């Protein structure tokens, strides 16, 4: 018969392993990020969009006036520091793997809003994080099984 602590440890460890496996599976490929941000007068923001070849991006900026500078990898969309008024809609596709850099500065007398749908690739280090979570679940199950074999002093 299994001890109560063993059953609890087995359940908790299984849940942790399940979360790690689910995160590992959903972390492959493009991840869609929805951006909806508002910035005040004089504020600035920057975006670094890491994506593979063929990733499509959409961005819409609405404001009184603002400056925008954009550098896309390879021969992709390049915009030098340029001033815009009212609204700007951008759509582009990454022509090669890399990072798109975008800097926006509010130069108007009202807030400006950035809405975007970005397809990004996940950082490879996240694969290791998911494996660490799965390993933690296995360790919890292993320790809890130890309570069935023998009970340590004090338990």
Order of alpha helices (4+ residues) and beta strands (2+ residues): alpha-beta-beta-beta-beta-beta-beta-alpha
